[in-house]
């Protein structure tokens, strides 16, 4: 493996938004470390799709809330390439239940993966990112914290904490030559919606009530992320880029 490769780590890239981001980065010439926690089959599919387009990638099982596993991932990047150009903090696990029906472990699941996982991955990526001429940390977040639904309470609270963490990193990390930005997708029809992914009426309602009359696609999110990475002046930092057709303004 060439030490001159552009190198990216995309957490939670076995499916959905993370998968689309990993494939898009491979098209842009990045060697992509694809990570999964439970969906090995999905991770292998991401790897195969990257291979089909002539890209380079490696698959790693990682629980982003486990410090030792994150350290091992970063050691692999260090051993293979010696640097990292991009970290995409995308991984998240949660259970869609209201507070009365949730256990403490279910409550902690989203916070552990979304907040603590992002903290760990960012912390241990800094030494590698410092070696890049265009270092970026990009988060996949949302504005779920602005109007927390009872059924996604842990996700919404984790999102609120994550967004505060992102703001802090956008102030702290530029001193190391690292820019920090965030993409904020709207409703994206992925497996994270569980059984609701098959509710055509629901998704048509989402589309009909969107100013652009459609829902966000995973490709929309990946394309928006490239705008932040490819900033010619390397001055975009601390941005929360809504990728939802303007739906946040309603």
DRENDO-1510 file (C-alpha; in Angstrom, 1 decimal, always signed):
<recs>
REC; n; res; u; v; w
REC; 1; UNK; +0.0; +0.0; +0.0 .
REC; 2; UNK; +1.3; +3.4; -1.0 .
REC; 3; UNK; +2.0; +5.9; +1.8 .
REC; 4; UNK; +0.8; +8.6; -0.7 .
REC; 5; UNK; -2.8; +7.3; -0.8 .
REC; 6; UNK; -5.6; +9.6; +0.5 .
REC; 7; UNK; -6.9; +7.7; +3.4 .
REC; 8; UNK; -10.3; +7.8; +5.0 .
REC; 9; UNK; -12.0; +6.0; +7.9 .
REC; 10; UNK; -15.8; +5.8; +7.7 .
REC; 11; UNK; -17.5; +4.4; +10.8 .
REC; 12; UNK; -20.7; +2.5; +10.4 .
REC; 13; UNK; -20.2; +2.0; +6.7 .
REC; 14; UNK; -21.8; -1.4; +6.2 .
REC; 15; UNK; -25.1; +0.2; +5.1 .
REC; 16; UNK; -27.1; +3.3; +4.5 .
REC; 17; UNK; -25.4; +6.7; +4.6 .
REC; 18; UNK; -22.0; +5.4; +5.7 .
REC; 19; UNK; -22.0; +2.9; +2.8 .
REC; 20; UNK; -22.7; +5.6; +0.3 .
REC; 21; UNK; -20.0; +7.9; +1.7 .
REC; 22; UNK; -17.5; +5.1; +1.6 .
REC; 23; UNK; -18.2; +4.3; -2.0 .
REC; 24; UNK; -18.1; +8.0; -3.0 .
REC; 25; UNK; -14.8; +8.5; -1.3 .
REC; 26; UNK; -13.4; +5.5; -3.1 .
REC; 27; UNK; -14.5; +7.1; -6.4 .
REC; 28; UNK; -12.6; +10.2; -5.3 .
REC; 29; UNK; -9.4; +8.2; -4.9 .
REC; 30; UNK; -9.4; +7.5; -1.2 .
REC; 31; UNK; -8.4; +4.2; +0.4 .
REC; 32; UNK; -11.4; +3.6; +2.7 .
REC; 33; UNK; -11.4; +1.8; +6.0 .
REC; 34; UNK; -14.9; +0.4; +6.2 .
REC; 35; UNK; -16.1; -0.4; +9.7 .
REC; 36; UNK; -19.1; -2.4; +11.0 .
REC; 37; UNK; -20.2; -3.6; +14.4 .
REC; 38; UNK; -22.9; -6.3; +13.7 .
REC; 39; UNK; -23.5; -6.3; +9.9 .
REC; 40; UNK; -20.4; -8.1; +8.5 .
REC; 41; UNK; -22.3; -9.1; +5.4 .
REC; 42; UNK; -23.1; -5.4; +4.7 .
REC; 43; UNK; -19.5; -4.5; +5.3 .
REC; 44; UNK; -18.4; -7.0; +2.8 .
REC; 45; UNK; -20.9; -5.7; +0.3 .
REC; 46; UNK; -19.4; -2.2; +0.7 .
REC; 47; UNK; -16.0; -3.6; +0.1 .
REC; 48; UNK; -17.1; -5.5; -3.0 .
REC; 49; UNK; -18.8; -2.4; -4.4 .
REC; 50; UNK; -15.6; -0.4; -3.9 .
REC; 51; UNK; -13.6; -3.2; -5.6 .
REC; 52; UNK; -16.0; -3.1; -8.6 .
REC; 53; UNK; -15.2; +0.6; -9.2 .
REC; 54; UNK; -11.4; -0.1; -8.9 .
REC; 55; UNK; -11.1; +1.4; -5.4 .
REC; 56; UNK; -9.1; +0.3; -2.4 .
REC; 57; UNK; -10.6; -0.6; +1.0 .
REC; 58; UNK; -10.3; -2.7; +4.1 .
REC; 59; UNK; -12.9; -4.0; +6.4 .
REC; 60; UNK; -12.7; -3.8; +10.2 .
REC; 61; UNK; -15.1; -4.8; +12.9 .
REC; 62; UNK; -15.3; -2.0; +15.4 .
REC; 63; UNK; -17.5; -1.1; +18.3 .
REC; 64; UNK; -16.8; +2.6; +18.3 .
REC; 65; UNK; -17.8; +2.8; +22.0 .
REC; 66; UNK; -15.0; +0.4; +22.9 .
REC; 67; UNK; -11.7; +2.2; +23.4 .
REC; 68; UNK; -9.5; -0.8; +22.7 .
REC; 69; UNK; -11.2; -1.6; +19.4 .
REC; 70; UNK; -10.9; +2.1; +18.3 .
REC; 71; UNK; -7.2; +2.0; +19.2 .
REC; 72; UNK; -6.7; -1.1; +17.2 .
REC; 73; UNK; -8.4; +0.4; +14.2 .
REC; 74; UNK; -6.1; +3.5; +14.3 .
REC; 75; UNK; -3.1; +1.2; +14.8 .
REC; 76; UNK; -4.0; -0.5; +11.5 .
REC; 77; UNK; -4.3; +2.8; +9.7 .
REC; 78; UNK; -0.9; +3.8; +11.1 .
REC; 79; UNK; +0.8; +0.6; +10.2 .
REC; 80; UNK; -0.7; +0.5; +6.6 .
REC; 81; UNK; -0.4; +4.2; +5.7 .
REC; 82; UNK; +1.1; +6.2; +8.5 .
REC; 83; UNK; -1.5; +9.0; +8.2 .
REC; 84; UNK; -5.2; +9.7; +7.8 .
REC; 85; UNK; -6.8; +12.5; +5.7 .
REC; 86; UNK; -10.4; +12.1; +6.7 .
REC; 87; UNK; -12.4; +10.7; +9.6 .
REC; 88; UNK; -16.2; +10.4; +9.1 .
REC; 89; UNK; -18.0; +9.8; +12.4 .
REC; 90; UNK; -21.2; +8.2; +11.2 .
REC; 91; UNK; -21.8; +5.1; +13.4 .
REC; 92; UNK; -24.9; +5.1; +15.6 .
REC; 93; UNK; -27.0; +2.5; +17.3 .
REC; 94; UNK; -30.3; +3.2; +19.0 .
REC; 95; UNK; -33.6; +1.7; +19.9 .
REC; 96; UNK; -36.8; +3.5; +19.0 .
REC; 97; UNK; -38.8; +3.3; +22.2 .
REC; 98; UNK; -40.2; +5.8; +24.6 .
REC; 99; UNK; -38.7; +6.3; +28.0 .
REC; 100; UNK; -41.3; +4.2; +29.8 .
REC; 101; UNK; -40.5; +1.1; +27.7 .
REC; 102; UNK; -36.7; +1.5; +27.5 .
REC; 103; UNK; -34.1; -0.1; +29.7 .
REC; 104; UNK; -31.0; +1.7; +30.9 .
REC; 105; UNK; -28.9; -0.2; +28.4 .
REC; 106; UNK; -31.2; +0.8; +25.5 .
REC; 107; UNK; -31.0; +4.4; +26.7 .
REC; 108; UNK; -27.3; +4.3; +26.7 .
REC; 109; UNK; -26.9; +2.6; +23.3 .
REC; 110; UNK; -27.3; +5.8; +21.2 .
REC; 111; UNK; -25.2; +7.9; +23.6 .
REC; 112; UNK; -22.4; +5.3; +23.7 .
REC; 113; UNK; -22.2; +5.0; +19.9 .
REC; 114; UNK; -23.1; +8.5; +18.7 .
REC; 115; UNK; -21.4; +10.6; +21.4 .
REC; 116; UNK; -18.7; +8.4; +23.1 .
REC; 117; UNK; -17.9; +6.7; +19.8 .
REC; 118; UNK; -17.3; +10.0; +18.1 .
REC; 119; UNK; -15.2; +11.2; +21.0 .
REC; 120; UNK; -13.0; +8.1; +20.9 .
REC; 121; UNK; -12.5; +8.0; +17.2 .
REC; 122; UNK; -11.7; +11.7; +17.0 .
REC; 123; UNK; -9.3; +11.5; +19.9 .
REC; 124; UNK; -7.3; +8.6; +18.5 .
REC; 125; UNK; -7.4; +9.9; +14.9 .
REC; 126; UNK; -5.7; +13.2; +15.8 .
REC; 127; UNK; -2.1; +12.0; +15.6 .
REC; 128; UNK; -2.8; +10.5; +12.1 .
REC; 129; UNK; -4.8; +13.5; +10.9 .
REC; 130; UNK; -2.1; +15.9; +11.9 .
REC; 131; UNK; +0.1; +14.4; +9.1 .
REC; 132; UNK; -2.3; +15.3; +6.3 .
REC; 133; UNK; -2.2; +18.5; +4.2 .
REC; 134; UNK; -6.1; +18.5; +4.1 .
REC; 135; UNK; -7.2; +16.9; +7.3 .
REC; 136; UNK; -11.0; +16.7; +7.9 .
REC; 137; UNK; -13.3; +15.3; +10.5 .
REC; 138; UNK; -16.8; +15.2; +9.3 .
REC; 139; UNK; -19.8; +14.2; +11.4 .
REC; 140; UNK; -23.1; +12.8; +10.3 .
REC; 141; UNK; -25.6; +14.4; +12.7 .
REC; 142; UNK; -29.1; +15.9; +12.6 .
REC; 143; UNK; -31.4; +18.4; +14.3 .
REC; 144; UNK; -33.4; +15.8; +16.1 .
REC; 145; UNK; -32.5; +17.5; +19.4 .
REC; 146; UNK; -34.5; +20.6; +18.4 .
REC; 147; UNK; -37.8; +18.8; +18.8 .
REC; 148; UNK; -37.2; +15.5; +20.5 .
REC; 149; UNK; -39.8; +12.9; +19.7 .
REC; 150; UNK; -40.6; +10.5; +22.6 .
REC; 151; UNK; -39.8; +7.5; +20.4 .
REC; 152; UNK; -36.3; +8.7; +19.6 .
REC; 153; UNK; -35.4; +10.3; +22.9 .
REC; 154; UNK; -32.0; +8.7; +23.4 .
REC; 155; UNK; -31.0; +9.5; +19.8 .
REC; 156; UNK; -32.2; +13.1; +20.2 .
REC; 157; UNK; -30.3; +13.7; +23.4 .
REC; 158; UNK; -27.2; +12.0; +22.0 .
REC; 159; UNK; -27.5; +14.2; +19.0 .
REC; 160; UNK; -27.7; +17.4; +21.1 .
REC; 161; UNK; -24.6; +16.4; +23.0 .
REC; 162; UNK; -22.8; +15.4; +19.8 .
REC; 163; UNK; -23.6; +18.8; +18.2 .
REC; 164; UNK; -22.1; +20.6; +21.2 .
REC; 165; UNK; -19.0; +18.3; +20.9 .
REC; 166; UNK; -18.7; +19.2; +17.2 .
REC; 167; UNK; -18.7; +22.9; +18.0 .
REC; 168; UNK; -15.9; +22.4; +20.5 .
REC; 169; UNK; -13.9; +20.4; +18.0 .
REC; 170; UNK; -14.3; +23.1; +15.4 .
REC; 171; UNK; -12.6; +25.5; +17.7 .
REC; 172; UNK; -10.0; +23.1; +19.1 .
REC; 173; UNK; -8.8; +21.0; +16.1 .
REC; 174; UNK; -7.8; +23.7; +13.6 .
REC; 175; UNK; -4.7; +24.3; +15.7 .
REC; 176; UNK; -3.5; +20.9; +14.4 .
REC; 177; UNK; -4.5; +21.7; +10.8 .
REC; 178; UNK; -7.7; +19.7; +11.1 .
REC; 179; UNK; -11.1; +21.1; +9.9 .
REC; 180; UNK; -14.3; +20.0; +11.4 .
REC; 181; UNK; -17.7; +20.1; +9.7 .
REC; 182; UNK; -21.1; +18.3; +9.8 .
REC; 183; UNK; -23.7; +17.1; +7.4 .
REC; 184; UNK; -27.3; +17.1; +8.6 .
REC; 185; UNK; -29.4; +14.8; +6.5 .
REC; 186; UNK; -33.2; +14.9; +6.5 .
REC; 187; UNK; -35.3; +11.7; +6.4 .
REC; 188; UNK; -33.3; +9.1; +4.4 .
REC; 189; UNK; -34.9; +5.9; +3.5 .
REC; 190; UNK; -32.4; +3.4; +5.1 .
REC; 191; UNK; -32.6; +0.3; +7.3 .
REC; 192; UNK; -32.3; +2.5; +10.4 .
REC; 193; UNK; -36.0; +3.1; +10.1 .
REC; 194; UNK; -36.7; -0.5; +10.8 .
REC; 195; UNK; -40.1; -1.7; +9.6 .
REC; 196; UNK; -41.0; +1.9; +8.6 .
REC; 197; UNK; -38.7; +1.7; +5.6 .
REC; 198; UNK; -41.5; -0.2; +3.9 .
REC; 199; UNK; -44.3; +2.3; +4.7 .
REC; 200; UNK; -44.7; +3.9; +1.3 .
REC; 201; UNK; -47.5; +6.2; +2.5 .
REC; 202; UNK; -45.2; +7.6; +5.2 .
REC; 203; UNK; -42.4; +8.3; +2.8 .
REC; 204; UNK; -44.7; +9.9; +0.3 .
REC; 205; UNK; -45.9; +12.2; +3.1 .
REC; 206; UNK; -42.3; +13.1; +3.8 .
REC; 207; UNK; -41.8; +13.9; +0.2 .
REC; 208; UNK; -45.0; +15.9; -0.2 .
REC; 209; UNK; -44.2; +18.1; +2.8 .
REC; 210; UNK; -40.6; +18.8; +1.7 .
REC; 211; UNK; -40.0; +22.1; -0.1 .
REC; 212; UNK; -38.2; +20.1; -2.8 .
REC; 213; UNK; -41.0; +17.5; -3.0 .
REC; 214; UNK; -38.7; +14.5; -2.3 .
REC; 215; UNK; -36.7; +12.9; +0.5 .
REC; 216; UNK; -33.0; +13.0; +1.0 .
REC; 217; UNK; -31.0; +10.2; -0.6 .
REC; 218; UNK; -27.8; +8.7; +0.6 .
REC; 219; UNK; -26.1; +10.1; -2.5 .
REC; 220; UNK; -27.2; +13.6; -1.5 .
REC; 221; UNK; -25.4; +13.2; +1.8 .
REC; 222; UNK; -22.2; +11.8; +0.2 .
REC; 223; UNK; -22.2; +14.6; -2.4 .
REC; 224; UNK; -22.7; +17.3; +0.2 .
REC; 225; UNK; -19.8; +15.9; +2.2 .
REC; 226; UNK; -17.5; +16.3; -0.8 .
REC; 227; UNK; -18.2; +20.0; -0.9 .
REC; 228; UNK; -16.8; +20.4; +2.6 .
REC; 229; UNK; -13.7; +18.2; +1.9 .
REC; 230; UNK; -12.9; +19.8; -1.5 .
REC; 231; UNK; -13.1; +23.4; -0.3 .
REC; 232; UNK; -10.4; +25.0; -2.4 .
REC; 233; UNK; -9.5; +27.5; +0.3 .
REC; 234; UNK; -9.6; +25.0; +3.2 .
REC; 235; UNK; -11.5; +27.6; +5.2 .
REC; 236; UNK; -14.9; +25.8; +5.7 .
REC; 237; UNK; -14.9; +24.9; +9.4 .
REC; 238; UNK; -17.6; +24.6; +12.0 .
REC; 239; UNK; -20.4; +24.3; +9.5 .
REC; 240; UNK; -23.6; +22.3; +10.0 .
REC; 241; UNK; -24.7; +21.6; +6.4 .
REC; 242; UNK; -28.4; +20.7; +6.1 .
REC; 243; UNK; -29.0; +18.2; +3.4 .
REC; 244; UNK; -32.8; +18.1; +3.5 .
REC; 245; UNK; -34.2; +20.3; +0.7 .
REC; 246; UNK; -34.8; +23.1; +3.2 .
REC; 247; UNK; -37.0; +21.1; +5.4 .
REC; 248; UNK; -35.4; +22.5; +8.6 .
REC; 249; UNK; -36.9; +25.9; +7.8 .
REC; 250; UNK; -40.5; +24.9; +8.1 .
</recs>
